[in-house]
Amino acid sequence: RPSQHKAMHSSLRRSHKALSRLCMRQSLRCLSTLPSIPEPPLPTPSDGQLDRSGAVDPSPDPFSSRKLQGRNGAFRGRDVVPMWIADMDFRAPQPIVDAVVACAERAIYGYTLCPAALSDVTLQRLDSVYGCARARSEWLSWLPGLVPGLSSACRVARSRRGSGGCRVAVLTPAYPPFLALPAHNGAALETVALRGTRLDGELRFDIDWPQLESSLAKSETALLLLCNPHNPSGRCWSRRTLLRIAALCDKHDVLLCSDEVWGELPLCAASSPFVSALALLDEVPTLGERLVVLTSPSKCFNVATLNVALAVTPGEALRGELRR
C-alpha cells in the first residue's frame, strides 16, 4: 500500500542517516592522528608488496576496495591490475592504521563528538596548506563525504531563489555528481565548457571567460560549483584565475562552492601550486559571505572508506543555511 511504502522508505532513510553519522563520528577519532603526518604518504617498500590484482581469489572479499574487485565484482578471479585513480594503492599512514585498530578494539561504537585535537590540527592545516590563517573552529562542519556537501550547497542555492527558477553553473567536463546534484535539489544545470587547446603537444583546459560571465549573469544562476584542482583535467587554478572567478561571483551575487579534495596532491607544486579559495579572503573582502570550501583526507591519505569530509564556511548566515 502507498502509505506503508512511504513509511518504510522514511524509516530506511532515518536508519541510513543514523548509520552515516555513526560512521563519521568513529572516523573523526581516527583522523585526529593527522598531526603526526606532515605530508601525504609517498610509496614505501611495503607498498610494493601489496596485491593490486583481482586474481587472488574469485570469492567476494568484504574488506577489499571496489577498485580492486571491480564494479559488481567484475575483476574477481581475473588477471587485472586496476588503474582507477579515485583511491590509491598505497598503505594508509601507520598512525591512522593504529588509530583505526584502537578504535575497533573499544568494541563500543556509539555516537561521539568531534575531538578538540581534530579541530586544532585542521585549523593548522588550513593555515599551512590552504593559506588561511584566519580560519576558526566555528567555520568547520564535518560531513560523511564531499557529495553531501555539494548537495547541500545546491539545496541552499535553490532555497535562496524561492519560487523563482534556479540554475547551478558547472565547468565541464566534470566529476559526475556535479552534473547530477542540481536536478536532485530542484535546480537546473548550467554547463560552461572549458576550452581545450594544445600547448607543446599537451592538451590544456582553460576557462571560457565570456561564457562563464554570461552564465553567471543569468538572473536564475545562484551557485557555481568549482573543482580545484579540476577533476578530470588536472588543472590547478592559479591565484589570478581564482580572483577573477571570485570577482564574477561577487558581481552577479552567486554562491561559490569549491571542491578542493585534490589540493594536497599537486603534480608540479613549484610551477603549478595549489591555491585554495580560502587564501583569497583577505584580497576579496566579500568572498567570505558567499564561499563554501569542501575538502577531505580521503584522497591524499587513502582513507576514502572512513567517509569523512569537511565544509569550511566563513560566512555565518550561509553556514547556518548549510547546517539546516
Disulfide bonds with the S-S distance in Angstrom:
none
